[in-house]
């Protein structure tokens, strides 16, 4: 079985916070399961309530998903992906249509 090509998405809401804990946790999971990390997408100081157009890394993640640059998106929790239920449903629908899995 080949390793899943995995994209990590990290986000914090304020400039005083860091994504270090999220990254450390996801890298440990990736190593344990055997994922190949293709890219790390990171939005710092941006609320999850902001739309895709206000989160550059999230926007790039979705564009790269459409190009099928990875097989799996991993994030520490669903609230890192967004705070709007409507936006989350749209995100899940998009990645599902591309055949991409989600790990939280």
Residue pairs with C-beta under 8 A, 6 or more apart in sequence:
3 34
3 35
3 36
4 33
4 35
4 36
4 70
4 71
4 72
4 101
5 35
5 36
5 38
5 69
5 70
5 71
5 72
6 30
6 35
6 36
6 37
6 38
6 70
6 71
6 72
6 73
6 74
6 103
7 37
7 38
7 39
7 40
7 41
7 61
7 64
7 65
7 69
7 70
7 72
7 73
7 74
8 23
8 26
8 27
8 30
8 37
8 39
8 40
8 41
8 73
8 74
8 75
9 41
9 42
9 57
9 58
9 61
9 73
9 74
9 75
9 80
9 81
10 19
10 22
10 23
10 26
10 40
10 41
10 42
10 43
10 75
10 76
10 80
11 19
11 42
11 43
11 44
11 46
11 48
11 55
11 57
11 58
11 75
11 80
11 81
12 18
12 19
12 22
12 43
12 44
12 45
13 45
13 46
13 47
13 48
14 45
15 44
15 45
17 44
18 44
19 42
19 44
21 76
22 75
22 76
22 80
23 40
25 76
26 74
26 75
26 76
27 37
29 35
29 74
29 103
30 37
30 74
35 72
35 74
38 69
38 70
39 64
39 69
39 70
41 57
41 58
41 60
41 61
42 57
43 55
43 56
43 57
43 58
46 54
46 55
47 83
48 79
48 80
48 81
48 82
48 83
48 84
49 82
49 83
49 84
51 84
51 87
52 58
52 59
52 62
52 87
53 59
58 81
58 82
61 73
62 91
62 94
64 70
65 73
65 94
65 95
65 98
65 100
66 94
66 98
68 98
68 99
68 100
70 100
71 99
71 100
71 101
72 100
72 101
72 102
72 103
73 95
73 100
73 101
73 102
73 103
74 102
74 103
74 104
75 81
75 102
75 103
75 104
76 104
77 104
78 88
78 104
81 88
81 91
82 88
82 91
92 102
95 101
95 102
